[in-house]
Amino acid sequence: MLYELEKEDYRNVEPLFVNEPLTYFQIVLNAIVAGNTSGRLWVDDVIAPNTMLMWDEGPILGLAGDESNGKCNKELDKLINRGIAPAAIARGNGGFKMFYSDGWEEVVGRLFKDLSLQTRDRVIFLLDKLKDEDWRDRIPDGCSVRQIDVELLRSDYLMNIERVKEEIACCWTSVGHFLNEGFGFCLITDDKIAAWCTAEYASGTNRGIGIETVEEYQGRGFATLTACAFVEYCMSNGLTPYWDAWKSNLASVAVAEKVGFRKVRDYSVFLGRFIGS
């Protein structure tokens, strides 16, 4: 039997990760537990969980704990295929990323073989030091790097502002919550937001990184400039930034290393599509 946890009981799942190597799974989960990101958790035991399923109510799923309980695994299969899948599709999320703790890979592949699963590698970085303290000197003429605040988000004349808001909405319970607990920076040129770097999946002093450059401005170093602004802010405010990307995303990996992040580890996730999507 699986039980959905009430928010006040979310911290009961934390012991499942005590000896787990760091992946973005923990970062997303901690943000849900902290109440900064929307999400739902199911467990086999409310007080002392041995198995947990996480869903961020978007494209991210996660499995942790004991993978050997066949009865529980059947319940997980039903919950994902009959409960989560229809709800996710209705929200416009036909595809998903399945994060998992050590030991789950074979079980996930066997249980959810009908979900068109494929394995892809990700890489996670921690900040070593900001390599370019003089990054402001490299901002091109006619461009500016601005912190994302209320005034900027109300600037309807800026092209791509809606894309920035969408980025915030996918990782925070509201824009207001982001403005209170999060932060971000964007590079603006000719009344267009060309690149942005936002805090996501926040818990305690930890902050994930969401970064994007509009296609027409790629290759100009704009992502590096916004990331430098982000990292400098973290260093000034006692925050720990995490950089997580697909291992095949060489551009993102290159920016992380250029800014001053060092690789912690590679790990794998499953990609799939819900039946009916």
C-alpha positions in Angstrom: 0.0 0.0 0.0 1.2 3.5 -0.9 0.3 6.6 1.0 0.5 10.2 -0.1 2.3 12.3 2.5 0.9 15.5 3.9 3.3 18.4 3.5 4.1 18.5 7.2 5.4 15.0 6.9 7.7 15.5 3.9 10.8 15.5 6.0 10.2 11.9 7.0 11.7 10.9 3.7 15.1 12.6 4.3 16.7 9.4 5.9 16.4 7.7 2.6 19.1 10.0 1.2 21.6 10.0 4.0 24.2 7.8 2.2 23.1 8.6 -1.4 25.6 10.3 -3.7 24.6 13.8 -4.8 22.4 14.1 -7.9 19.8 16.7 -8.9 17.2 14.3 -7.4 18.0 15.4 -3.9 18.1 19.1 -4.9 14.6 18.9 -6.4 13.3 16.8 -3.5 14.7 19.3 -0.9 13.1 22.2 -2.6 9.7 20.3 -2.5 10.2 19.5 1.2 11.1 23.2 1.9 7.9 24.3 0.2 9.6 26.3 -2.5 8.7 24.0 -5.4 5.4 22.2 -6.0 5.4 18.5 -5.6 3.8 15.3 -4.2 5.4 12.4 -2.3 4.1 8.8 -1.9 5.6 6.3 0.6 5.1 2.8 1.8 5.1 4.0 5.5 4.1 7.4 6.6 6.3 7.5 9.7 9.4 5.6 8.6 9.3 5.2 4.8 11.4 2.5 3.1 10.3 3.5 -0.4 9.4 6.8 -1.9 8.0 8.2 -5.2 8.4 11.9 -5.9 6.5 13.9 -8.6 7.1 17.6 -9.1 3.7 17.9 -10.8 5.6 18.5 -14.0 8.1 16.4 -15.9 10.2 15.1 -13.0 9.7 11.8 -11.2 12.0 10.2 -8.6 12.3 6.8 -6.9 14.3 6.2 -3.7 14.6 3.6 -1.0 14.1 -0.2 -1.1 13.7 -1.4 -4.7 13.3 -5.1 -3.7 9.7 -4.9 -2.4 7.7 -6.5 -5.2 4.3 -5.7 -3.7 5.2 -2.0 -3.4 6.6 -2.0 -6.9 3.3 -3.1 -8.3 1.6 -0.3 -6.4 4.1 2.1 -7.9 3.4 0.8 -11.4 -0.4 1.4 -10.9 0.2 4.9 -9.4 2.4 6.1 -12.2 0.4 4.7 -15.1 -3.2 5.2 -13.7 -2.7 8.3 -11.5 0.3 10.4 -12.4 0.3 9.8 -16.1 -3.2 11.1 -16.9 -2.7 14.1 -14.6 0.7 14.9 -16.2 -0.7 14.6 -19.7 -3.6 16.9 -18.8 -1.0 19.5 -17.6 0.8 19.2 -21.0 3.6 17.0 -19.8 3.7 13.9 -22.0 7.4 13.3 -21.4 9.2 12.8 -18.1 12.6 12.4 -16.5 12.9 9.6 -14.0 15.5 10.1 -11.3 16.4 7.2 -9.1 18.6 6.1 -6.2 21.2 3.4 -6.5 19.7 0.0 -7.1 16.6 1.1 -9.0 17.8 1.1 -12.6 16.9 -2.5 -13.4 13.6 -2.3 -11.5 12.5 0.8 -13.2 13.4 -0.6 -16.6 11.4 -3.7 -15.9 8.4 -2.1 -14.2 7.9 0.7 -16.7 9.0 -1.0 -19.9 5.8 0.2 -21.7 6.8 3.9 -21.2 9.4 4.0 -24.0 12.3 4.4 -21.5 15.8 5.4 -22.6 18.8 6.1 -20.4 20.7 9.4 -20.7 23.6 10.7 -18.7 23.7 13.9 -16.7 26.5 15.7 -14.9 26.4 17.7 -11.7 28.9 20.5 -10.7 29.7 22.4 -7.6 31.3 25.8 -7.5 35.0 25.9 -6.9 35.6 29.6 -7.3 34.5 32.4 -9.6 37.2 32.4 -12.3 36.3 35.8 -13.9 35.9 38.4 -11.2 36.2 41.1 -13.9 33.2 39.8 -15.9 31.5 43.2 -15.9 34.4 44.6 -18.1 33.3 42.1 -20.8 29.7 43.2 -21.1 29.4 44.4 -24.7 28.4 48.0 -25.5 24.6 48.4 -25.7 24.1 45.5 -23.3 23.4 45.4 -19.6 23.1 42.6 -17.0 20.2 43.2 -14.6 18.9 41.4 -11.6 15.4 40.0 -12.1 13.1 42.0 -9.8 9.5 43.2 -9.6 10.3 46.1 -11.9 11.9 44.0 -14.6 9.1 41.3 -14.5 6.5 44.1 -15.0 8.4 45.4 -18.1 6.0 44.2 -20.8 8.0 46.0 -23.4 10.9 43.6 -23.0 10.9 40.8 -25.6 11.2 37.3 -24.0 10.0 38.4 -20.6 7.3 35.8 -20.8 9.9 33.1 -21.3 11.7 34.2 -18.2 8.4 34.1 -16.2 7.8 30.5 -17.6 11.2 29.5 -16.4 10.4 30.8 -12.9 6.9 29.2 -12.8 8.3 25.7 -13.6 10.5 25.7 -10.4 8.7 27.9 -7.9 5.2 27.9 -6.4 4.7 31.5 -7.6 6.5 34.5 -9.0 6.0 36.2 -5.7 7.7 33.3 -3.9 10.6 33.5 -6.4 11.0 37.3 -5.6 11.1 36.6 -1.9 13.3 33.5 -1.8 15.0 33.4 -5.2 16.9 35.6 -7.6 18.3 35.7 -11.1 20.0 37.8 -13.7 19.4 38.5 -17.3 21.4 40.2 -20.2 19.4 42.8 -22.1 20.2 44.2 -25.5 17.9 46.3 -27.7 14.9 45.9 -25.4 15.3 42.1 -25.7 16.2 39.6 -23.0 19.0 37.7 -24.7 20.0 35.4 -21.8 19.0 34.6 -18.3 20.2 32.7 -15.2 17.7 32.0 -12.4 17.7 30.3 -9.1 15.7 27.1 -9.0 14.9 24.3 -6.6 15.9 26.2 -3.5 16.3 24.8 0.0 18.3 26.2 2.9 21.4 27.9 1.3 21.3 25.6 -1.8 20.3 27.0 -5.2 20.0 25.1 -8.5 20.7 27.0 -11.7 18.4 27.5 -14.7 20.1 29.1 -17.6 19.2 29.8 -21.2 20.3 32.0 -24.1 17.9 32.9 -26.9 19.0 31.1 -30.0 19.9 34.2 -32.1 22.3 35.3 -29.3 24.0 32.0 -28.7 27.8 31.9 -29.0 28.4 35.4 -27.8 29.3 34.6 -24.2 26.0 35.9 -22.8 25.3 32.8 -20.7 28.7 33.1 -19.1 28.1 36.7 -18.1 24.7 36.0 -16.5 26.2 33.0 -14.8 29.0 35.1 -13.4 26.5 37.6 -12.0 24.6 34.7 -10.5 27.6 33.1 -8.9 28.9 36.4 -7.5 25.5 37.0 -5.9 25.6 33.5 -4.3 29.1 34.1 -2.9 28.1 37.5 -1.5 25.0 35.9 0.2 26.4 32.6 1.6 24.6 30.5 -1.0 25.7 27.2 -2.6 24.9 27.0 -6.3 24.5 23.7 -8.2 24.9 23.3 -12.0 23.3 20.2 -13.5 23.1 19.4 -17.2 22.9 16.7 -19.8 26.4 15.3 -20.3 25.9 15.7 -24.0 25.1 19.4 -23.6 28.7 20.4 -24.3 27.8 24.1 -24.4 26.3 24.1 -20.9 29.2 22.0 -19.5 31.7 24.5 -21.1 30.0 27.5 -19.5 30.0 25.8 -16.1 33.7 25.1 -16.2 34.5 28.6 -17.6 32.6 30.2 -14.7 34.4 28.2 -12.1 32.4 25.0 -11.4 34.0 21.6 -11.0 32.4 18.3 -11.9 31.2 16.2 -8.9 29.9 13.2 -10.8 28.1 11.7 -13.8 24.9 9.8 -13.3 22.0 8.4 -15.4 18.3 9.1 -15.6 15.5 7.6 -17.6 13.6 9.5 -20.2 10.1 8.3 -21.2 6.7 9.2 -22.4 3.5 8.5 -20.6 1.1 6.2 -22.4 -1.5 8.2 -24.2 0.6 11.2 -24.7 
